[in-house]
Amino acid sequence: MKPIRYLMAATAIAVSLSASAQKGLNIAGAYEPRFRDLPGAVETVLVNDRLRSVNLSLYHAITLTGHPDAAATIERLVAKDGASALSKDVRYASGHLYYGFYALPPRGSMKRYIFYLNRHLKKGDKIILVYIEGTASQDEVKKLIK
């Protein structure tokens, strides 16, 4: 029974850390239960030890499969945060954000990045949103994402 308690505690800590990392960002709304609990939603949270070798401290992703209706809301959240980005690489399809990679202003020594992809615009069935923190450069993060 103890291993299950440890796993549950570790999961709670990881989710808590990831939620506080995005505090103040609009995209935090995309990681709330209204999206996270949808059928076909997958949330991935990696912190510290698993990321240290790639100079990251947090990787928080949500992938929604089969929910094209969520794209408009998430796109708005990403665009609001992207407006304050230090740099961005964006692509549009049919008048909507298809791909976005944003380097946000750092928080302390931590660089912050947002990656967004709406595959529904190119005959796919997924929306992917990733928030990343660490000391890795933009180029290093882009290589990891691809």
MDTraj code that builds the backbone (N, CA, C; nanometers):
import mdtraj as md
import numpy as np

residues = "MET LYS PRO ILE ARG TYR LEU MET ALA ALA THR ALA ILE ALA VAL SER LEU SER ALA SER ALA GLN LYS GLY LEU ASN ILE ALA GLY ALA TYR GLU PRO ARG PHE ARG ASP LEU PRO GLY ALA VAL GLU THR VAL LEU VAL ASN ASP ARG LEU ARG SER VAL ASN LEU SER LEU TYR HIS ALA ILE THR LEU THR GLY HIS PRO ASP ALA ALA ALA THR ILE GLU ARG LEU VAL ALA LYS ASP GLY ALA SER ALA LEU SER LYS ASP VAL ARG TYR ALA SER GLY HIS LEU TYR TYR GLY PHE TYR ALA LEU PRO PRO ARG GLY SER MET LYS ARG TYR ILE PHE TYR LEU ASN ARG HIS LEU LYS LYS GLY ASP LYS ILE ILE LEU VAL TYR ILE GLU GLY THR ALA SER GLN ASP GLU VAL LYS LYS LEU ILE LYS".split()
xyz = np.array([
    [0.0809, -0.1200, 0.0000],
    [0.0000, 0.0000, 0.0000],
    [0.0853, 0.1266, 0.0000],
    [0.2018, 0.1219, 0.0597],
    [0.2876, 0.2394, 0.0663],
    [0.3291, 0.2900, -0.0714],
    [0.3670, 0.2015, -0.1662],
    [0.4058, 0.2523, -0.2982],
    [0.2942, 0.3329, -0.3653],
    [0.1711, 0.2934, -0.3466],
    [0.0598, 0.3671, -0.4069],
    [0.0490, 0.5054, -0.3440],
    [0.0663, 0.5143, -0.2126],
    [0.0612, 0.6445, -0.1454],
    [0.1726, 0.7358, -0.1960],
    [0.2916, 0.6807, -0.2118],
    [0.4035, 0.7605, -0.2622],
    [0.3771, 0.8090, -0.4041],
    [0.3234, 0.7211, -0.4864],
    [0.2908, 0.7579, -0.6238],
    [0.1852, 0.8675, -0.6271],
    [0.0834, 0.8539, -0.5446],
    [-0.0223, 0.9551, -0.5395],
    [0.0337, 1.0888, -0.4907],
    [0.1209, 1.0859, -0.3908],
    [0.1808, 1.2092, -0.3390],
    [0.2691, 1.2743, -0.4450],
    [0.3488, 1.1927, -0.5137],
    [0.4369, 1.2457, -0.6184],
    [0.3555, 1.3071, -0.7313],
    [0.2461, 1.2431, -0.7685],
    [0.1598, 1.2961, -0.8733],
    [0.0984, 1.4288, -0.8307],
    [0.0520, 1.4363, -0.7074],
    [-0.0074, 1.5607, -0.6573],
    [0.0943, 1.6737, -0.6565],
    [0.2170, 1.6438, -0.6173],
    [0.3229, 1.7449, -0.6154],
    [0.3546, 1.7916, -0.7566],
    [0.3665, 1.6976, -0.8506],
    [0.3978, 1.7332, -0.9896],
    [0.2893, 1.8221, -1.0494],
    [0.1634, 1.7872, -1.0263],
    [0.0534, 1.8678, -1.0800],
    [0.0524, 2.0054, -1.0145],
    [0.0797, 2.0094, -0.8847],
    [0.0844, 2.1372, -0.8130],
    [0.1960, 2.2262, -0.8672],
    [0.3138, 2.1688, -0.8882],
    [0.4258, 2.2454, -0.9426],
    [0.3950, 2.2971, -1.0820],
    [0.3362, 2.2126, -1.1641],
    [0.3073, 2.2557, -1.3012],
    [0.2001, 2.3625, -1.3036],
    [0.1024, 2.3529, -1.2162],
    [-0.0027, 2.4544, -1.2114],
    [0.0532, 2.5882, -1.1666],
    [0.1423, 2.5870, -1.0692],
    [0.1991, 2.7133, -1.0215],
    [0.2943, 2.7730, -1.1241],
    [0.3566, 2.6903, -1.2053],
    [0.4494, 2.7397, -1.3074],
    [0.3766, 2.8248, -1.4100],
    [0.2546, 2.7888, -1.4431],
    [0.1781, 2.8613, -1.5444],
    [0.0917, 2.9714, -1.4845],
    [0.1010, 2.9885, -1.3547],
    [0.0206, 3.0912, -1.2887],
    [0.0509, 3.2266, -1.3543],
    [-0.0532, 3.2992, -1.3821],
    [-0.0369, 3.4284, -1.4475],
    [-0.0412, 3.4196, -1.5989],
    [-0.0413, 3.2995, -1.6529],
    [-0.0527, 3.2827, -1.7982],
    [-0.1948, 3.2419, -1.8333],
    [-0.2409, 3.2872, -1.9451],
    [-0.3747, 3.2514, -1.9908],
    [-0.3870, 3.1028, -2.0215],
    [-0.2794, 3.0410, -2.0710],
    [-0.2867, 2.8989, -2.1077],
    [-0.3117, 2.8085, -1.9874],
    [-0.2976, 2.8585, -1.8663],
    [-0.3282, 2.7770, -1.7479],
    [-0.4709, 2.7235, -1.7575],
    [-0.5587, 2.7993, -1.8221],
    [-0.6967, 2.7555, -1.8392],
    [-0.7118, 2.6309, -1.9241],
    [-0.6155, 2.6025, -2.0092],
    [-0.6217, 2.4839, -2.0948],
    [-0.5874, 2.3560, -2.0189],
    [-0.5309, 2.3705, -1.8993],
    [-0.4940, 2.2542, -1.8183],
    [-0.5949, 2.2286, -1.7072],
    [-0.7061, 2.2978, -1.7118],
    [-0.8109, 2.2809, -1.6107],
    [-0.8974, 2.1599, -1.6443],
    [-0.9756, 2.1124, -1.5468],
    [-1.0576, 1.9920, -1.5679],
    [-1.1508, 1.9968, -1.6889],
    [-1.1985, 2.1159, -1.7281],
    [-1.2916, 2.1201, -1.8420],
    [-1.2280, 2.0669, -1.9696],
    [-1.0959, 2.0746, -1.9820],
    [-1.0250, 2.0156, -2.0958],
    [-0.9568, 1.8852, -2.0557],
    [-0.8910, 1.8855, -1.9416],
    [-0.8134, 1.7708, -1.8952],
    [-0.9000, 1.6459, -1.8793],
    [-1.0274, 1.6638, -1.8432],
    [-1.1145, 1.5495, -1.8176],
    [-1.1974, 1.5061, -1.9383],
    [-1.1742, 1.5672, -2.0528],
    [-1.2456, 1.5249, -2.1735],
    [-1.2007, 1.3860, -2.2157],
    [-1.2913, 1.3066, -2.2727],
    [-1.2482, 1.1771, -2.3278],
    [-1.1439, 1.2018, -2.4378],
    [-1.0382, 1.1264, -2.4370],
    [-0.9332, 1.1437, -2.5373],
    [-0.8287, 1.2462, -2.4997],
    [-0.8409, 1.3072, -2.3811],
    [-0.7405, 1.4042, -2.3352],
    [-0.6282, 1.3300, -2.2632],
    [-0.5061, 1.3715, -2.2914],
    [-0.3892, 1.3144, -2.2241],
    [-0.3048, 1.4296, -2.1721],
    [-0.2793, 1.4287, -2.0437],
    [-0.1956, 1.5298, -1.9813],
    [-0.0652, 1.4640, -1.9386],
    [0.0461, 1.5291, -1.9694],
    [0.1779, 1.4781, -1.9335],
    [0.2519, 1.5848, -1.8556],
    [0.3022, 1.5468, -1.7386],
    [0.3795, 1.6386, -1.6556],
    [0.5118, 1.5710, -1.6220],
    [0.6200, 1.6358, -1.6610],
    [0.7537, 1.5889, -1.6252],
    [0.8235, 1.7023, -1.5513],
    [0.8893, 1.6694, -1.4411],
    [0.9591, 1.7719, -1.3631],
    [1.1001, 1.7266, -1.3303],
    [1.1855, 1.8229, -1.3144],
    [1.3243, 1.8148, -1.2707],
    [1.4054, 1.6945, -1.3166],
    [1.4154, 1.5884, -1.2374],
    [1.5100, 1.4793, -1.2631],
    [1.4999, 1.4217, -1.4038],
    [1.3813, 1.4020, -1.4534],
    [1.3644, 1.3435, -1.5868],
    [1.4037, 1.4395, -1.6983],
    [1.4186, 1.5653, -1.6643],
    [1.4456, 1.6670, -1.7660],
    [1.5833, 1.7312, -1.7543],
    [1.6492, 1.7062, -1.6461],
    [1.7772, 1.7738, -1.6186],
    [1.8771, 1.7568, -1.7329],
    [1.8804, 1.6409, -1.7953],
    [1.9781, 1.6152, -1.9017],
    [1.9545, 1.7007, -2.0263],
    [1.8353, 1.7587, -2.0385],
    [1.8053, 1.8448, -2.1532],
    [1.7846, 1.9901, -2.1093],
    [1.8343, 2.0236, -1.9916],
    [1.8315, 2.1605, -1.9383],
    [1.6900, 2.2157, -1.9186],
    [1.5989, 2.1288, -1.8824],
    [1.4628, 2.1716, -1.8540],
    [1.4267, 2.1351, -1.7103],
    [1.3300, 2.2089, -1.6548],
    [1.2824, 2.1761, -1.5209],
    [1.1341, 2.1401, -1.5203],
    [1.0614, 2.1761, -1.6270],
    [0.9190, 2.1443, -1.6345],
    [0.8764, 2.1263, -1.7793],
    [0.8001, 2.0222, -1.8016],
    [0.7356, 1.9947, -1.9296],
    [0.5919, 1.9598, -1.8954],
    [0.4973, 2.0425, -1.9399],
    [0.3555, 2.0188, -1.9101],
    [0.2789, 2.0246, -2.0413],
    [0.2244, 1.9117, -2.0802],
    [0.1556, 1.9027, -2.2091],
    [0.0133, 1.8523, -2.1913],
    [-0.0725, 1.8978, -2.2793],
    [-0.2061, 1.8403, -2.2894],
    [-0.2328, 1.8167, -2.4377],
    [-0.2823, 1.6983, -2.4672],
    [-0.3185, 1.6608, -2.6033],
    [-0.4659, 1.6232, -2.6021],
    [-0.5416, 1.6869, -2.6887],
    [-0.6842, 1.6581, -2.7005],
    [-0.7091, 1.5926, -2.8352],
    [-0.7665, 1.4746, -2.8314],
    [-0.7991, 1.4030, -2.9541],
    [-0.9513, 1.3999, -2.9692],
    [-0.9986, 1.4405, -3.0859],
    [-1.1411, 1.4344, -3.1141],
    [-1.2220, 1.5490, -3.0580],
    [-1.1595, 1.6633, -3.0353],
    [-1.2317, 1.7790, -2.9804],
    [-1.1972, 1.9069, -3.0573],
    [-1.2342, 1.9147, -3.1846],
    [-1.2021, 2.0347, -3.2621],
    [-1.2662, 2.1609, -3.2052],
    [-1.3762, 2.1447, -3.1328],
    [-1.4450, 2.2584, -3.0732],
    [-1.3613, 2.3276, -2.9654],
    [-1.2658, 2.2585, -2.9071],
    [-1.1798, 2.3172, -2.8032],
    [-1.0746, 2.4101, -2.8632],
    [-1.0483, 2.3969, -2.9907],
    [-0.9403, 2.4727, -3.0549],
    [-0.9594, 2.6233, -3.0442],
    [-1.0795, 2.6723, -3.0635],
    [-1.1023, 2.8170, -3.0610],
    [-1.0664, 2.8764, -2.9248],
    [-1.1069, 2.8095, -2.8182],
    [-1.0776, 2.8581, -2.6835],
    [-0.9284, 2.8540, -2.6548],
    [-0.8654, 2.7426, -2.6858],
    [-0.7224, 2.7282, -2.6573],
    [-0.6413, 2.8235, -2.7440],
    [-0.6808, 2.8400, -2.8690],
    [-0.6120, 2.9341, -2.9575],
    [-0.6137, 3.0756, -2.8993],
    [-0.7278, 3.1178, -2.8447],
    [-0.7370, 3.2509, -2.7828],
    [-0.6429, 3.2636, -2.6631],
    [-0.6354, 3.1588, -2.5810],
    [-0.5467, 3.1612, -2.4643],
    [-0.4008, 3.1732, -2.5082],
    [-0.3638, 3.0947, -2.6083],
    [-0.2268, 3.0969, -2.6609],
    [-0.1955, 3.2344, -2.7206],
    [-0.2875, 3.2891, -2.7965],
    [-0.2651, 3.4198, -2.8603],
    [-0.2455, 3.5303, -2.7565],
    [-0.3211, 3.5256, -2.6479],
    [-0.3057, 3.6267, -2.5420],
    [-0.1662, 3.6195, -2.4808],
    [-0.1201, 3.4998, -2.4503],
    [0.0143, 3.4860, -2.3935],
    [0.1205, 3.5161, -2.4984],
    [0.0948, 3.4772, -2.6212],
    [0.1892, 3.5013, -2.7292],
    [0.2104, 3.6482, -2.7588],
    [0.1146, 3.7315, -2.7237],
    [0.1268, 3.8756, -2.7484],
    [0.2438, 3.9369, -2.6718],
    [0.2815, 3.8775, -2.5588],
    [0.3930, 3.9306, -2.4795],
    [0.5227, 3.8521, -2.5022],
    [0.5237, 3.7641, -2.6003],
    [0.6419, 3.6809, -2.6266],
    [0.7596, 3.7656, -2.6738],
    [0.8791, 3.7217, -2.6346],
    [1.0017, 3.7861, -2.6810],
    [1.0285, 3.7518, -2.8267],
    [0.9910, 3.6308, -2.8648],
    [1.0003, 3.5894, -3.0051],
    [0.8936, 3.4842, -3.0305],
    [0.8565, 3.4716, -3.1570],
    [0.7551, 3.3738, -3.1925],
    [0.7743, 3.3242, -3.3339],
    [0.7306, 3.2027, -3.3534],
    [0.7302, 3.1393, -3.4847],
    [0.5891, 3.0840, -3.4997],
    [0.5093, 3.1429, -3.5881],
    [0.3690, 3.1037, -3.6004],
    [0.3330, 3.0759, -3.7458],
    [0.2359, 2.9890, -3.7621],
    [0.1810, 2.9581, -3.8942],
    [0.0298, 2.9484, -3.8808],
    [-0.0383, 2.9954, -3.9841],
    [-0.1842, 2.9964, -3.9841],
    [-0.2365, 2.9107, -4.0994],
    [-0.3560, 2.8568, -4.0794],
    [-0.4267, 2.7834, -4.1842],
    [-0.5747, 2.8169, -4.1706],
    [-0.6380, 2.8483, -4.2808],
    [-0.7809, 2.8830, -4.2812],
    [-0.8141, 2.9930, -4.1807],
    [-0.7226, 3.0868, -4.1629],
    [-0.7464, 3.1993, -4.0740],
    [-0.7297, 3.1702, -3.9262],
    [-0.6805, 3.0526, -3.8920],
    [-0.6617, 3.0147, -3.7511],
    [-0.5174, 2.9734, -3.7250],
    [-0.4770, 2.9856, -3.6006],
    [-0.3430, 2.9461, -3.5611],
    [-0.3282, 2.7952, -3.5744],
    [-0.2372, 2.7540, -3.6618],
    [-0.2094, 2.6119, -3.6815],
    [-0.0908, 2.5696, -3.5946],
    [0.0149, 2.6494, -3.5949],
    [0.1378, 2.6180, -3.5223],
    [0.1874, 2.7449, -3.4543],
    [0.2307, 2.7317, -3.3308],
    [0.2899, 2.8452, -3.2623],
    [0.3987, 2.8003, -3.1667],
    [0.5120, 2.8656, -3.1732],
    [0.6202, 2.8434, -3.0771],
    [0.6590, 2.9810, -3.0245],
    [0.6446, 2.9997, -2.8944],
    [0.6650, 3.1295, -2.8321],
    [0.7706, 3.1206, -2.7226],
    [0.8628, 3.2140, -2.7240],
    [0.9591, 3.2301, -2.6145],
    [0.9075, 3.3451, -2.5290],
    [0.8645, 3.3136, -2.4093],
    [0.8075, 3.4135, -2.3191],
    [0.9168, 3.4833, -2.2399],
    [0.8847, 3.5976, -2.1796],
    [0.9831, 3.6601, -2.0909],
    [1.0192, 3.5621, -1.9786],
    [1.1473, 3.5533, -1.9429],
    [1.1868, 3.4572, -1.8389],
    [1.1292, 3.4940, -1.7029],
    [1.1195, 3.3949, -1.6189],
    [1.0811, 3.4156, -1.4798],
    [1.2035, 3.3801, -1.3970],
    [1.2709, 3.4829, -1.3472],
    [1.3989, 3.4595, -1.2804],
    [1.4989, 3.4084, -1.3819],
    [1.5621, 3.2967, -1.3497],
    [1.6605, 3.2378, -1.4411],
    [1.5972, 3.1372, -1.5376],
    [1.4681, 3.1152, -1.5235],
    [1.4001, 3.0153, -1.6056],
    [1.3443, 3.0762, -1.7340],
    [1.3856, 3.0180, -1.8451],
    [1.3274, 3.0546, -1.9745],
    [1.1962, 2.9782, -1.9854],
    [1.0995, 3.0390, -2.0541],
    [0.9668, 2.9788, -2.0647],
    [0.9220, 2.9756, -2.2100],
    [0.8604, 2.8641, -2.2487],
    [0.8190, 2.8443, -2.3868],
    [0.6781, 2.7864, -2.3929],
    [0.6077, 2.8236, -2.4985],
    [0.4777, 2.7639, -2.5295],
    [0.4858, 2.7077, -2.6703],
    [0.4355, 2.5858, -2.6859],
    [0.4238, 2.5231, -2.8164],
    [0.2770, 2.4853, -2.8353],
    [0.2212, 2.5172, -2.9529],
    [0.0815, 2.4872, -2.9826],
    [0.0727, 2.4322, -3.1245],
    [-0.0100, 2.3299, -3.1407],
    [-0.0332, 2.2722, -3.2731],
    [-0.1784, 2.2270, -3.2815],
    [-0.2489, 2.2737, -3.3845],
    [-0.3884, 2.2345, -3.4074],
    [-0.3940, 2.1526, -3.5358],
    [-0.3845, 2.0228, -3.5231],
    [-0.3838, 1.9328, -3.6390],
    [-0.5201, 1.9274, -3.7089],
    [-0.6257, 1.9733, -3.6448],
    [-0.7577, 1.9735, -3.7083],
    [-0.7582, 2.0594, -3.8346],
    [-0.6720, 2.1575, -3.8388],
    [-0.6668, 2.2466, -3.9544],
    [-0.5995, 2.1830, -4.0761],
    [-0.5335, 2.0704, -4.0567],
    [-0.4668, 2.0002, -4.1669],
    [-0.5118, 1.8542, -4.1719],
    [-0.6398, 1.8324, -4.1510],
    [-0.7015, 1.6998, -4.1597],
    [-0.6519, 1.6010, -4.0543],
    [-0.6050, 1.6522, -3.9415],
    [-0.5668, 1.5667, -3.8298],
    [-0.6772, 1.5675, -3.7261],
    [-0.6484, 1.5130, -3.6105],
    [-0.7510, 1.5023, -3.5072],
    [-0.6983, 1.5360, -3.3681],
    [-0.5949, 1.6210, -3.3602],
    [-0.5366, 1.6519, -3.2303],
    [-0.5079, 1.7998, -3.2144],
    [-0.5151, 1.8413, -3.0893],
    [-0.4677, 1.9721, -3.0470],
    [-0.3614, 1.9442, -2.9419],
    [-0.2454, 2.0060, -2.9574],
    [-0.1362, 1.9851, -2.8623],
    [-0.0940, 2.1205, -2.8073],
    [-0.0842, 2.1278, -2.6756],
    [-0.0353, 2.2473, -2.6084],
    [0.0702, 2.2044, -2.5080],
    [0.1877, 2.2675, -2.5155],
    [0.2980, 2.2331, -2.4262],
    [0.3542, 2.3602, -2.3645],
    [0.3736, 2.3553, -2.2341],
    [0.4414, 2.4635, -2.1619],
    [0.5727, 2.4060, -2.1101],
    [0.6826, 2.4784, -2.1327],
    [0.8161, 2.4302, -2.0973],
    [0.8916, 2.5385, -2.0219],
    [0.9628, 2.4975, -1.9185],
    [1.0509, 2.5879, -1.8436],
    [1.1880, 2.5243, -1.8303],
    [1.2909, 2.6072, -1.8275],
    [1.4261, 2.5582, -1.8047],
    [1.5294, 2.6567, -1.8532],
    [1.6524, 2.6099, -1.8598],
    [1.7613, 2.6957, -1.9061],
    [1.7980, 2.6680, -2.0508],
    [1.7282, 2.5747, -2.1143],
    [1.7555, 2.5399, -2.2539],
    [1.7261, 2.6583, -2.3457],
    [1.8043, 2.6673, -2.4527],
    [1.7832, 2.7731, -2.5520],
    [1.6624, 2.7395, -2.6393],
    [1.6160, 2.8373, -2.7137],
    [1.5062, 2.8174, -2.8072],
    [1.5365, 2.7039, -2.9039],
    [1.6555, 2.7043, -2.9589],
    [1.6926, 2.6001, -3.0556],
    [1.6906, 2.4622, -2.9923],
    [1.7393, 2.4520, -2.8699],
    [1.7393, 2.3220, -2.8006],
    [1.5961, 2.2733, -2.7783],
    [1.5075, 2.3626, -2.7384],
    [1.3694, 2.3251, -2.7134],
    [1.3011, 2.2857, -2.8438],
    [1.3244, 2.3599, -2.9505],
    [1.2637, 2.3240, -3.0799],
    [1.3084, 2.1864, -3.1265],
    [1.4355, 2.1542, -3.1057],
    [1.4844, 2.0211, -3.1449],
    [1.4153, 1.9118, -3.0641],
    [1.3920, 1.9362, -2.9358],
    [1.3248, 1.8371, -2.8510],
    [1.1806, 1.8162, -2.8940],
    [1.1143, 1.9225, -2.9338],
    [0.9744, 1.9132, -2.9723],
    [0.9583, 1.8388, -3.1046],
    [1.0489, 1.8630, -3.1971],
    [1.0390, 1.7981, -3.3275],
    [1.0796, 1.6562, -3.3117],
])
top = md.Topology()
chain = top.add_chain()
for i, resn in enumerate(residues, 1):
    res = top.add_residue(resn, chain, resSeq=i)
    for name in ("N", "CA", "C"):
        top.add_atom(name, md.element.get_by_symbol(name[0]), res)
traj = md.Trajectory(xyz[None], top)
